[in-house]
Amino acid sequence: MKMKTVLCMFLLLVLICSFNGSTAALAWSPRLQPKPREISFDHYHTYSEMVRMLKTMRCMFPRLMQLYPIGESFLGKKIWAVEITNRFYGPRPSGKPGFLFLGEHHGDEVIAKEVALYFIWYLLTNYGKDPRVTYLLNTRTVYVIPLVNPDGNDLTLLQGQCQRLNARPLDEDLDGLFDEDPPEDINGDGIITEMRRWDETLGDYIYFPFEGVDNDGDGMVNEDFIGGVDLNRNYEYGWQPFRGTCLTTGSILSQNPKLKPFETSFWRIRT
């Protein structure tokens, strides 16, 4: 009788432990957790906000997402690549067919980064719920570099510079000085806006791209912006030096060492 009682108590204890364990596992399932405050899509993200968001996603979905730095920007910001796949299904990630998505080559095109971030979030949160997403991540590897130009992004969002290029100094007016005549916020409203200026000779308003003054006294205004190199004009395919109005390619192919992460380093993370 005592043996029976002990056995019953043992089985009851095992059952309780199993129930508690399964409940704990259920409670910590990423899909059942409330969305952390770091995950929001109600504003344009600075570089540091984006990094916090990516690291939060990585902690929530460790089986699906890996996060790698693949290089640095001119100002030393790490450029992050995201790898999304079910690492425990099928071949290793580098053995599956892959897709690469790049966001925000141009620092003033901040919406591109937001689309890339939401794309990552959508895949992670819909795995196991949407059959298409589940199949995709079981059989393919998705790579996303949400922010190719972190320097331009922060110059745009934090300094209002509308920075298309990266932050590598460039002497655009060939006067021996670098980045000495960028736009300024003349009226102090926190925004550098496009303007119309009255021209006495014409007797009419003329288009004047951005607020600013003639900092270097050469008779021109805003002719030497901060930066830079156009990261979307320096890939190996279809490259042309100084063609058209985009005079911000390198003088030779892949001249800028800061472009190398997108041509070589990225592929090393797959092996």
ROGUNU-636162 format. One record per residue (C-alpha): x, y, z; residue in one letter. Coordinates in Angstrom, 3 decimals. Each point is the difference from the previous one (the first is absolute). Layout:
(atom (X; Y; Z); 'A'),
...
***
This chain:
(atom (0.000; 0.000; 0.000); 'M'),
(atom (2.825; 2.338; 0.915); 'K'),
(atom (1.698; -0.834; -3.271); 'M'),
(atom (-3.183; 0.873; -1.893); 'K'),
(atom (-0.315; 3.308; 1.815); 'T'),
(atom (3.627; 0.899; -0.704); 'V'),
(atom (-0.410; -0.942; -3.672); 'L'),
(atom (-3.158; 2.078; -0.344); 'C'),
(atom (1.668; 2.986; 1.637); 'M'),
(atom (3.012; -0.394; -2.308); 'F'),
(atom (-2.198; -0.101; -3.099); 'L'),
(atom (-1.931; 3.029; 1.248); 'L'),
(atom (3.249; 1.883; 0.541); 'L'),
(atom (1.189; -0.879; -3.516); 'V'),
(atom (-3.316; 1.170; -1.420); 'L'),
(atom (0.198; 3.309; 1.877); 'I'),
(atom (3.593; 0.570; -1.117); 'C'),
(atom (-0.907; -0.830; -3.596); 'S'),
(atom (-2.928; 2.379; 0.101); 'F'),
(atom (2.096; 2.799; 1.485); 'N'),
(atom (2.743; -0.607; -2.551); 'G'),
(atom (-2.367; 0.054; -2.948); 'S'),
(atom (-1.690; 3.115; 1.355); 'T'),
(atom (3.345; 1.727; 0.349); 'A'),
(atom (0.977; -1.009; -3.513); 'A'),
(atom (-3.309; 1.291; -1.296); 'L'),
(atom (0.369; 3.272; 1.873); 'A'),
(atom (3.422; 0.619; -1.485); 'W'),
(atom (-1.017; -0.787; -3.557); 'S'),
(atom (1.039; 3.136; -1.953); 'P'),
(atom (-3.238; 0.176; -1.951); 'R'),
(atom (-1.999; 0.211; 3.237); 'L'),
(atom (2.038; 2.805; 1.528); 'Q'),
(atom (-1.236; 3.590; -0.183); 'P'),
(atom (1.930; 2.056; -2.513); 'K'),
(atom (2.939; 1.680; 1.812); 'P'),
(atom (0.161; 3.775; -0.043); 'R'),
(atom (3.141; -0.298; -2.150); 'E'),
(atom (-2.174; -1.418; -2.807); 'I'),
(atom (-2.064; 2.830; -1.411); 'S'),
(atom (-0.644; 1.390; -3.437); 'F'),
(atom (-1.452; 3.378; 0.909); 'D'),
(atom (3.025; 2.125; -0.924); 'H'),
(atom (3.194; -0.015; -2.056); 'Y'),
(atom (2.753; -1.759; 1.931); 'H'),
(atom (3.463; 1.350; 0.693); 'T'),
(atom (2.935; -2.368; -0.310); 'Y'),
(atom (0.138; -0.754; 3.738); 'S'),
(atom (-3.753; -0.630; 0.135); 'E'),
(atom (0.268; -2.397; -2.918); 'M'),
(atom (2.826; -1.943; 1.669); 'V'),
(atom (-2.028; -0.369; 3.213); 'R'),
(atom (-2.962; -1.202; -2.025); 'M'),
(atom (2.048; -2.601; -1.880); 'L'),
(atom (1.592; -1.309; 3.200); 'K'),
(atom (-3.432; -0.276; 1.608); 'T'),
(atom (-1.292; -1.990; -2.973); 'M'),
(atom (3.051; -2.249; 0.190); 'R'),
(atom (-0.699; -0.741; 3.684); 'C'),
(atom (-3.656; -0.722; -0.711); 'M'),
(atom (0.606; -2.305; -2.964); 'F'),
(atom (3.385; -1.712; 0.490); 'P'),
(atom (-1.018; -3.043; -2.059); 'R'),
(atom (-0.863; 2.103; -3.032); 'L'),
(atom (2.245; 3.064; 0.041); 'M'),
(atom (3.726; 0.646; 0.074); 'Q'),
(atom (1.580; 3.460; 0.123); 'L'),
(atom (3.457; 0.757; -1.388); 'Y'),
(atom (2.129; 3.143; -0.358); 'P'),
(atom (1.521; -0.104; -3.486); 'I'),
(atom (2.028; 3.199; -0.004); 'G'),
(atom (0.045; 3.622; 1.112); 'E'),
(atom (-1.134; 3.307; -1.421); 'S'),
(atom (2.382; 2.902; -0.515); 'F'),
(atom (-0.870; 1.301; 3.488); 'L'),
(atom (0.536; -3.414; 1.551); 'G'),
(atom (-3.585; -1.206; 0.358); 'K'),
(atom (-0.401; -3.758; -0.395); 'K'),
(atom (-1.982; -1.103; -3.041); 'I'),
(atom (-2.324; -2.832; 1.019); 'W'),
(atom (-1.216; -2.950; -2.046); 'A'),
(atom (-2.957; -2.137; 1.036); 'V'),
(atom (-0.302; -3.679; -0.918); 'E'),
(atom (-3.479; -1.512; 0.261); 'I'),
(atom (-0.697; -3.711; -0.430); 'T'),
(atom (-1.011; -3.030; 2.042); 'N'),
(atom (3.495; -1.124; 0.937); 'R'),
(atom (-1.311; -3.354; 1.211); 'F'),
(atom (-1.797; -0.990; -3.186); 'Y'),
(atom (1.749; -1.262; -3.119); 'G'),
(atom (3.545; 0.979; -0.977); 'P'),
(atom (2.030; 2.560; 1.891); 'R'),
(atom (-0.902; 3.616; -0.897); 'P'),
(atom (2.783; 0.388; -2.563); 'S'),
(atom (-1.153; -3.204; -1.712); 'G'),
(atom (-3.468; 1.357; -0.765); 'K'),
(atom (-0.875; 2.307; -2.909); 'P'),
(atom (0.265; 3.560; 1.257); 'G'),
(atom (-1.431; 3.452; -0.590); 'F'),
(atom (1.733; 3.273; 0.885); 'L'),
(atom (-1.889; 3.231; 0.713); 'F'),
(atom (1.778; 3.341; 0.506); 'L'),
(atom (-1.612; 3.029; 1.637); 'G'),
(atom (0.884; 3.701; -0.100); 'E'),
(atom (3.002; 0.458; -2.237); 'H'),
(atom (-0.860; 3.697; 0.023); 'H'),
(atom (-0.144; 1.535; 3.466); 'G'),
(atom (-2.986; 2.222; -0.752); 'D'),
(atom (-2.130; -2.930; -1.204); 'E'),
(atom (-0.776; -1.078; 3.554); 'V'),
(atom (-3.220; -1.819; -0.878); 'I'),
(atom (2.080; -2.720; -1.676); 'A'),
(atom (1.502; -0.949; 3.365); 'K'),
(atom (-3.445; -0.127; 1.600); 'E'),
(atom (-1.305; -2.321; -2.722); 'V'),
(atom (2.982; -2.307; 0.527); 'A'),
(atom (-0.519; -0.050; 3.782); 'L'),
(atom (-3.691; -0.759; -0.339); 'Y'),
(atom (0.764; -2.720; -2.532); 'F'),
(atom (2.287; -1.665; 2.571); 'I'),
(atom (-2.651; 0.331; 2.711); 'W'),
(atom (-2.728; -1.358; -2.262); 'Y'),
(atom (1.983; -3.132; -0.854); 'L'),
(atom (0.904; -0.692; 3.619); 'L'),
(atom (-3.468; 0.513; 1.437); 'T'),
(atom (-1.814; -1.920; -2.728); 'N'),
(atom (2.154; -3.118; -0.018); 'Y'),
(atom (-2.180; -2.911; 1.103); 'G'),
(atom (-3.176; 1.972; -0.732); 'K'),
(atom (0.198; 0.911; -3.686); 'D'),
(atom (0.664; -3.099; -2.156); 'P'),
(atom (1.870; 2.060; -2.599); 'R'),
(atom (2.339; 1.556; 2.546); 'V'),
(atom (0.536; -3.360; 1.689); 'T'),
(atom (0.864; -1.688; -3.283); 'Y'),
(atom (2.293; 2.882; -0.984); 'L'),
(atom (2.035; -0.120; 3.211); 'L'),
(atom (0.138; -3.799; 0.004); 'N'),
(atom (1.406; -0.198; -3.507); 'T'),
(atom (1.732; 3.337; -0.630); 'R'),
(atom (2.335; 2.417; 1.765); 'T'),
(atom (-0.930; 3.672; -0.030); 'V'),
(atom (2.768; 2.572; 0.511); 'Y'),
(atom (-0.852; 3.613; 0.783); 'V'),
(atom (2.335; 2.975; 0.432); 'I'),
(atom (-2.596; 2.527; 1.177); 'P'),
(atom (2.339; 3.001; 0.122); 'L'),
(atom (2.803; 0.213; -2.550); 'V'),
(atom (0.742; 3.669; 0.774); 'N'),
(atom (-0.133; 0.559; 3.792); 'P'),
(atom (1.952; 3.269; -0.160); 'D'),
(atom (-2.364; 1.549; -2.536); 'G'),
(atom (-3.010; -1.254; 1.955); 'N'),
(atom (1.045; 1.760; 3.205); 'D'),
(atom (1.133; 3.171; -1.774); 'L'),
(atom (-3.506; 0.155; -1.453); 'T'),
(atom (-1.972; -0.867; 3.129); 'L'),
(atom (2.149; 1.652; 2.676); 'L'),
(atom (1.477; 2.997; -1.833); 'Q'),
(atom (-2.607; 0.653; -2.684); 'G'),
(atom (2.599; -0.144; -2.779); 'Q'),
(atom (-2.047; -2.036; -2.515); 'C'),
(atom (3.150; -2.021; -0.561); 'Q'),
(atom (-0.219; -2.223; -3.084); 'R'),
(atom (3.692; -0.999; 0.063); 'L'),
(atom (2.197; -1.493; 2.689); 'N'),
(atom (2.191; 2.130; 2.286); 'A'),
(atom (3.311; -0.409; -1.826); 'R'),
(atom (1.318; 3.576; -0.532); 'P'),
(atom (-0.146; 1.280; -3.566); 'L'),
(atom (1.179; 3.284; -1.503); 'D'),
(atom (-2.966; 0.572; -2.270); 'E'),
(atom (0.938; 3.519; -1.118); 'D'),
(atom (3.717; -0.840; -0.421); 'L'),
(atom (1.233; 2.849; 2.211); 'D'),
(atom (2.251; -2.157; 2.170); 'G'),
(atom (-2.485; -0.041; 2.898); 'L'),
(atom (-2.269; -2.865; 0.994); 'F'),
(atom (-3.658; 0.212; 1.061); 'D'),
(atom (0.384; 3.677; 0.933); 'E'),
(atom (-3.269; 1.312; -1.432); 'D'),
(atom (-2.946; -2.227; 0.966); 'P'),
(atom (-3.590; 1.196; 0.474); 'P'),
(atom (-0.981; 1.701; 3.289); 'E'),
(atom (-3.223; 0.468; 1.899); 'D'),
(atom (-0.237; 3.760; -0.520); 'I'),
(atom (-3.289; 0.671; 1.803); 'N'),
(atom (0.668; -2.403; 2.887); 'G'),
(atom (-3.140; -2.090; -0.416); 'D'),
(atom (1.926; -3.276; 0.190); 'G'),
(atom (-0.514; -0.763; -3.684); 'I'),
(atom (2.172; 0.733; -3.030); 'I'),
(atom (-2.568; 0.695; -2.698); 'T'),
(atom (-0.003; 0.656; -3.713); 'E'),
(atom (-0.569; 3.645; -0.790); 'M'),
(atom (-0.986; 2.576; -2.618); 'R'),
(atom (2.135; 3.152; -0.135); 'R'),
(atom (-0.887; 3.371; -1.520); 'W'),
(atom (2.264; 0.947; -2.901); 'D'),
(atom (0.159; 3.757; -0.619); 'E'),
(atom (1.318; -0.440; -3.544); 'T'),
(atom (-2.766; -2.363; -1.076); 'L'),
(atom (-2.655; 1.645; 2.106); 'G'),
(atom (-1.222; -3.390; 1.089); 'D'),
(atom (0.638; -2.779; 2.488); 'Y'),
(atom (2.569; -2.598; -0.974); 'I'),
(atom (0.356; -3.509; 1.324); 'Y'),
(atom (2.672; -0.199; 2.670); 'F'),
(atom (0.453; -3.612; 1.154); 'P'),
(atom (0.795; 0.282; 3.730); 'F'),
(atom (0.343; 2.535; 2.783); 'E'),
(atom (3.565; 1.159; 0.453); 'G'),
(atom (2.610; 2.733; -0.230); 'V'),
(atom (3.251; 0.447; -1.904); 'D'),
(atom (2.376; -1.399; 2.634); 'N'),
(atom (3.184; 0.154; -2.071); 'D'),
(atom (-0.626; 3.338; -1.719); 'G'),
(atom (0.257; -1.291; -3.554); 'D'),
(atom (-3.318; 1.444; -1.137); 'G'),
(atom (-1.773; -3.364; 0.092); 'M'),
(atom (-2.300; -1.412; 2.671); 'V'),
(atom (-0.112; -3.638; 1.161); 'N'),
(atom (2.308; -1.154; -2.782); 'E'),
(atom (2.083; -2.283; 2.254); 'D'),
(atom (-2.266; -2.309; 1.999); 'F'),
(atom (1.179; -2.451; 2.658); 'I'),
(atom (1.375; -3.102; -1.776); 'G'),
(atom (0.198; -2.045; -1.993); 'G'),
(atom (-0.182; -3.079; -2.139); 'V'),
(atom (-3.193; -1.250; -1.626); 'D'),
(atom (-0.083; -3.601; 1.201); 'L'),
(atom (-2.505; -0.924; -2.681); 'N'),
(atom (2.383; 1.029; -2.798); 'R'),
(atom (2.992; -2.133; 0.938); 'N'),
(atom (-0.996; -3.604; -0.563); 'Y'),
(atom (1.948; -2.060; -2.495); 'E'),
(atom (-2.918; -0.649; -2.354); 'Y'),
(atom (-0.701; 2.822; -2.441); 'G'),
(atom (2.516; 2.341; 1.651); 'W'),
(atom (0.865; 3.242; -1.806); 'Q'),
(atom (2.367; 2.737; 1.271); 'P'),
(atom (-1.479; 3.495; 0.364); 'F'),
(atom (-2.940; -0.590; -2.292); 'R'),
(atom (-2.908; 2.407; -0.250); 'G'),
(atom (-0.882; 2.109; 3.032); 'T'),
(atom (1.247; -2.536; 2.557); 'C'),
(atom (3.600; 1.142; 0.430); 'L'),
(atom (0.515; -2.000; 3.177); 'T'),
(atom (1.271; -3.324; -1.276); 'T'),
(atom (3.592; -0.934; 0.642); 'G'),
(atom (2.514; 0.797; -2.734); 'S'),
(atom (0.722; -3.732; -0.270); 'I'),
(atom (-2.203; -3.004; 0.695); 'L'),
(atom (-0.447; -0.745; 3.734); 'S'),
(atom (2.415; 2.798; 0.876); 'Q'),
(atom (-1.669; 0.701; 3.331); 'N'),
(atom (1.055; -2.615; 2.594); 'P'),
(atom (-3.233; 0.604; 1.897); 'K'),
(atom (-1.910; -1.620; -2.864); 'L'),
(atom (1.745; -3.341; 0.419); 'K'),
(atom (-2.510; -1.457; 2.500); 'P'),
(atom (-2.607; -0.132; -2.762); 'F'),
(atom (2.294; -1.685; -2.523); 'E'),
(atom (2.030; -2.488; 2.047); 'T'),
(atom (-0.453; -0.011; 3.762); 'S'),
(atom (-3.722; -0.730; -0.118); 'F'),
(atom (0.489; -3.308; -1.712); 'W'),
(atom (2.496; -1.166; 2.601); 'R'),
(atom (-2.727; -0.161; 2.621); 'I'),
(atom (-1.671; -2.780; -1.957); 'R'),
(atom (2.845; -2.508; 0.402); 'T'),
***
